[in-house]
Amino acid sequence: MTGSSTPDTPPQRVLVIRLSAIGDVIMASGLVPVLHAAWPRAEIAWLTQDGNAALLRGNPRLAEVIVLPRRRWAALWAERRYGSLTRELRAFVRELRARRFDLVLDLQGLMKSGVWAWLAGAPQRVGLGSREGSARLMTRVVSRDVRDDRLGKEYRALAVALGLDAARFAMDIVVPAQDDTAARALLGDAGSGADYAVFAPFTTRPQKHWLDERWAVLAQRLAAGHGWRAVLLGGPADRGRAEVIVASAGGAALSLTGRTSLTEAAAVIDGARLLVGVDTGLTHLGVAMATPTLALFGSTCPYLHAPGGRLQVVYLPRPCSPCRRNPTCNGRFDCMREITVERVEAGIGELLSAPGPGVGGGGARW
């Protein structure tokens, strides 16, 4: 593979590798329609870690989702069952190589993903921004440093570098019917009506959080102005914060935090009138499900625009923005503190008055 062209012969078996980070798996899914349109006869498989596979298994454009059982292997290591671990690793590599992939796309670009790209045995291995020495395991590396403010910019750049139609990029998450049914049951049991908004307030990094008390006020105003209750989503570790917000909202909010699988959360989001969230995977999932989404960014700003769906971004950059993992404000997180409830309400109004998917709209910076 040379230059910016596609492989000389269309690949028959393609392996996509993105092991971790829910948000990145969601954004990287936009490559699946691109690959499927370019090589409709190719079998496209995806290698990911346990925990992310559910987001991909329902996709009919993927021939297979291969799960890297990292948790089990870590347990074997912790139990000093080195013989069992070695046997399982060897068996996994044999099974991976037996699939005879023609092309591997390492979307993570780290050594932990690059090793699996190399072990898969494909003659063509393309790494996206490969670092930590993983570039040596690739036959080609595509830069992920792209001047673009659209969601999934680096994955779009990879499509362009492969000579594929990046205009087909659209996040590709499919919710199985049973998860949609389960989500409806959870909403009903929690007392949610048919019209509701989703809040995604939680991340693992405090510098990306909005203030808890403002979520409660926003929930009250949505209930008063639209008649929508706010449904909070997140992981099991977020339940305590969710309970505080719900209690402060005085009946305007309810919590499904820690009670849904990823695909059930996607179904809840799909049925919502609106999603408001910080820089977290569930917010990206709002865009993927074409739910009107208002994203609150501060220490990070992964995108300002998104293909399809409807999106507004509230981002008030400061001289230190984006600080990412290295905040310099002594824990004040001024960039998020400056986002007022009134500014968020204004963004919601603009978002809801914008044309729907396929018509345009969305993507304004506030």
Secondary structure, 3 states (H helix, E strand, C coil): CCCCCCCCCCCCEEEEECCCCHHHHHHHCCHHHHHHHHCCCCEEEEEEECCCCHHHHCCCCCCEEEEECHHHHHHHHHCCCHHHHHHHHHHHHHHHHHCCCCEEEECCCCHHHHHHHHHCCCCEEEEECCCCCHHHHCCEEECCCCCCCECCHHHHHHHHHCCCCHHHCCCCCCCCHHHHHHHHHHHHHHCCCCCEEEEECCCCCHHHCCCHHHHHHHHHHHHHHHCCEEEECCCHHHHHHHHHHHHHHCCCEEECCCCCCHHHHHHHHHCCCEEEEECCHHHHHHHHCCCCEEEEECCCCCCCECCCCCEEEEECCCCCCCCCCCCCCCCCCHHHHCCCHHHHHHHHHHHHHCCCCCCCCCCCEC
